[in-house]
């Protein structure tokens, strides 16, 4: 029946959207965080005196 077509497109959109979101969420949470060493990196900051 042609009257049911918008509901079928909506369900198809919801299905693909749910699959896409679940795939992205699983990929985000499945990666274990890399433990970085606790050593602090020294940043050299040179101050310049601007004479205007």
DSSP file (Angstrom, degrees, kcal/mol; ACC not computed):
  #  RESIDUE AA STRUCTURE BP1 BP2  ACC     N-H-->O    O-->H-N    N-H-->O    O-->H-N    TCO  KAPPA ALPHA  PHI   PSI    X-CA   Y-CA   Z-CA
    1    1 A X    >         0   0    0      0, 0.0     3,-1.3     0, 0.0     4,-0.3   0.000 360.0 360.0 360.0 132.9    0.0    0.0    0.0
    2    2 A X  G >   +     0   0    0      1,-0.3     3,-1.2     2,-0.2     4,-0.3   0.747 360.0  69.3 -67.1 -21.7    1.4    3.4   -0.9
    3    3 A X  G 3  S+     0   0    0      1,-0.2     3,-0.3     2,-0.1     4,-0.3   0.750  95.8  55.2 -68.5 -20.9    0.2    5.0    2.3
    4    4 A X  G <> S+     0   0    0     -3,-1.3     4,-1.7     1,-0.2     3,-0.3   0.507  80.6  92.7 -89.7  -4.8    2.7    2.9    4.3
    5    5 A X  H <> S+     0   0    0     -3,-1.2     4,-2.2    -4,-0.3     5,-0.2   0.891  80.6  53.2 -62.5 -42.6    5.8    4.1    2.4
    6    6 A X  H  > S+     0   0    0     -4,-0.3     4,-2.1    -3,-0.3    -1,-0.2   0.889 108.9  51.0 -61.3 -35.1    6.8    7.0    4.6
    7    7 A X  H  > S+     0   0    0     -4,-0.3     4,-2.4    -3,-0.3    -1,-0.2   0.876 108.9  51.1 -68.7 -35.2    6.8    4.7    7.7
    8    8 A X  H  X S+     0   0    0     -4,-1.7     4,-2.2     2,-0.2    -2,-0.2   0.900 110.3  48.7 -67.9 -39.9    9.0    2.2    5.9
    9    9 A X  H  X S+     0   0    0     -4,-2.2     4,-2.3     2,-0.2    -2,-0.2   0.882 111.5  50.7 -66.0 -36.8   11.5    5.0    5.0
   10   10 A X  H  X S+     0   0    0     -4,-2.1     4,-2.7    -5,-0.2    -2,-0.2   0.923 111.0  47.2 -66.4 -43.8   11.5    6.2    8.6
   11   11 A X  H  X S+     0   0    0     -4,-2.4     4,-2.4     2,-0.2    -2,-0.2   0.887 111.7  51.3 -65.4 -37.5   12.1    2.8   10.0
   12   12 A X  H  X S+     0   0    0     -4,-2.2     4,-2.3     2,-0.2    -1,-0.2   0.915 111.4  47.8 -63.9 -42.3   14.9    2.3    7.5
   13   13 A X  H  X S+     0   0    0     -4,-2.3     4,-2.5     2,-0.2    -2,-0.2   0.920 112.5  48.6 -63.8 -44.3   16.5    5.6    8.5
   14   14 A X  H  X S+     0   0    0     -4,-2.7     4,-2.6     2,-0.2     5,-0.2   0.892 110.8  51.5 -64.1 -39.5   16.2    4.7   12.2
   15   15 A X  H  X S+     0   0    0     -4,-2.4     4,-2.2     2,-0.2    -2,-0.2   0.939 113.4  43.0 -63.3 -47.6   17.7    1.3   11.6
   16   16 A X  H  X S+     0   0    0     -4,-2.3     4,-2.5     2,-0.2    -2,-0.2   0.884 114.6  50.9 -67.1 -37.3   20.7    2.7    9.8
   17   17 A X  H  X S+     0   0    0     -4,-2.5     4,-2.6    -5,-0.2    -2,-0.2   0.915 111.1  47.6 -66.4 -42.2   21.1    5.5   12.3
   18   18 A X  H  X S+     0   0    0     -4,-2.6     4,-2.5     2,-0.2     5,-0.2   0.904 112.9  49.0 -65.2 -40.6   21.1    3.1   15.2
   19   19 A X  H  X S+     0   0    0     -4,-2.2     4,-2.3    -5,-0.2    -2,-0.2   0.921 112.2  48.4 -63.9 -43.7   23.6    0.8   13.5
   20   20 A X  H  X S+     0   0    0     -4,-2.5     4,-2.2     2,-0.2    -2,-0.2   0.921 113.3  46.7 -62.7 -45.1   25.9    3.7   12.7
   21   21 A X  H  X S+     0   0    0     -4,-2.6     4,-2.6     1,-0.2     5,-0.2   0.911 112.5  49.1 -65.8 -42.1   25.7    5.1   16.3
   22   22 A X  H  X S+     0   0    0     -4,-2.5     4,-2.5     1,-0.2    -1,-0.2   0.903 110.9  50.9 -64.7 -39.8   26.3    1.6   17.9
   23   23 A X  H  X S+     0   0    0     -4,-2.3     4,-2.1    -5,-0.2    -1,-0.2   0.923 113.2  45.1 -62.7 -44.3   29.3    1.0   15.6
   24   24 A X  H  X S+     0   0    0     -4,-2.2     4,-1.9     2,-0.2    -2,-0.2   0.898 113.5  49.3 -67.7 -40.1   30.8    4.4   16.5
   25   25 A X  H  X S+     0   0    0     -4,-2.6     4,-2.2     2,-0.2    -2,-0.2   0.911 111.6  49.2 -66.2 -41.2   30.2    4.0   20.2
   26   26 A X  H  X S+     0   0    0     -4,-2.5     4,-1.5     1,-0.2    -2,-0.2   0.910 111.5  49.0 -64.9 -41.0   31.7    0.5   20.2
   27   27 A X  H  X S+     0   0    0     -4,-2.1     4,-0.5    -5,-0.2    -1,-0.2   0.838 111.7  50.5 -67.0 -31.5   34.8    1.7   18.4
   28   28 A X  H  < S+     0   0    0     -4,-1.9     3,-0.4     1,-0.2    -2,-0.2   0.925 117.3  36.9 -71.5 -43.9   35.2    4.6   20.8
   29   29 A X  H  < S+     0   0    0     -4,-2.2    -2,-0.2     1,-0.2    -1,-0.2   0.607 104.4  68.5 -87.8 -11.7   35.0    2.5   24.0
   30   30 A X  H  < S+     0   0    0     -4,-1.5     2,-0.4    -5,-0.2    -1,-0.2   0.709  80.7  89.7 -81.8 -17.8   36.8   -0.6   22.8
   31   31 A X  S  < S-     0   0    0     -4,-0.5     2,-0.3    -3,-0.4     3,-0.0  -0.655  75.2-137.2 -82.9 127.9   40.2    1.2   22.6
   32   32 A X        -     0   0    0     -2,-0.4     2,-0.1     1,-0.1    -2,-0.1  -0.632  28.6-107.0 -80.7 141.1   42.2    1.0   25.8
   33   33 A X        -     0   0    0     -2,-0.3     2,-0.5     1,-0.1    -1,-0.1  -0.393  30.2-116.5 -69.8 143.5   43.8    4.4   26.7
   34   34 A X        -     0   0    0     -2,-0.1     2,-0.8     1,-0.1    -1,-0.1  -0.674  24.3-133.0 -80.3 126.1   47.5    4.6   26.3
   35   35 A X        -     0   0    0     -2,-0.5     2,-0.2     3,-0.0     3,-0.1  -0.710  22.7-154.8 -83.1 113.7   49.3    5.2   29.6
   36   36 A X        -     0   0    0     -2,-0.8    -1,-0.0     1,-0.1     0, 0.0  -0.569  25.2 -97.7 -86.8 152.1   51.7    8.0   29.1
   37   37 A X        -     0   0    0     -2,-0.2    -1,-0.1     1,-0.1     0, 0.0  -0.299  26.4-124.8 -67.0 154.3   54.7    8.2   31.3
   38   38 A X  S    S+     0   0    0      2,-0.1     2,-0.2    -3,-0.1    -1,-0.1   0.377  71.3 119.8 -84.3   5.4   54.5   10.6   34.2
   39   39 A X        -     0   0    0      1,-0.1     2,-0.4     0, 0.0    -2,-0.0  -0.521  62.5-130.7 -73.1 135.9   57.6   12.6   33.2
   40   40 A X        -     0   0    0     -2,-0.2     2,-0.4     1,-0.0    -2,-0.1  -0.697  14.5-131.8 -87.8 136.9   56.9   16.2   32.6
   41   41 A X        -     0   0    0     -2,-0.4     2,-0.5     1,-0.0    -1,-0.0  -0.734  20.7-126.4 -88.0 134.0   58.2   17.6   29.4
   42   42 A X        -     0   0    0     -2,-0.4     2,-0.6     1,-0.0    -1,-0.0  -0.666  19.0-155.7 -84.3 127.6   60.0   20.9   29.8
   43   43 A X        -     0   0    0     -2,-0.5     2,-0.6     2,-0.0    -1,-0.0  -0.912  11.4-138.6-105.7 121.8   58.8   23.7   27.6
   44   44 A X        -     0   0    0     -2,-0.6     2,-0.6     2,-0.0    -2,-0.0  -0.688  21.3-173.1 -81.8 120.2   61.3   26.4   26.9
   45   45 A X        -     0   0    0     -2,-0.6     2,-0.6     2,-0.0    -2,-0.0  -0.960   5.1-165.1-115.8 119.9   59.6   29.8   27.1
   46   46 A X        -     0   0    0     -2,-0.6     2,-0.4     2,-0.0    -2,-0.0  -0.916  12.0-144.9-107.2 123.6   61.6   32.8   26.0
   47   47 A X        -     0   0    0     -2,-0.6     2,-0.4     2,-0.0    -2,-0.0  -0.672  11.6-159.7 -86.9 137.9   60.3   36.2   27.0
   48   48 A X        -     0   0    0     -2,-0.4     2,-0.8     2,-0.0    -2,-0.0  -0.962  12.3-138.1-118.1 135.8   60.8   39.0   24.6
   49   49 A X        -     0   0    0     -2,-0.4     2,-0.5     2,-0.0    -2,-0.0  -0.821  18.6-150.9 -93.1 112.2   60.6   42.6   25.7
   50   50 A X        -     0   0    0     -2,-0.8     2,-0.7     2,-0.0    -2,-0.0  -0.709   6.0-161.3 -85.6 127.3   58.7   44.6   23.1
   51   51 A X              0   0    0     -2,-0.5    -2,-0.0     1,-0.1    -1,-0.0  -0.911 360.0 360.0-111.0 108.0   59.8   48.2   22.8
   52   52 A X              0   0    0     -2,-0.7    -1,-0.1     0, 0.0    -2,-0.0   0.439 360.0 360.0 -95.0 360.0   57.1   50.1   21.0
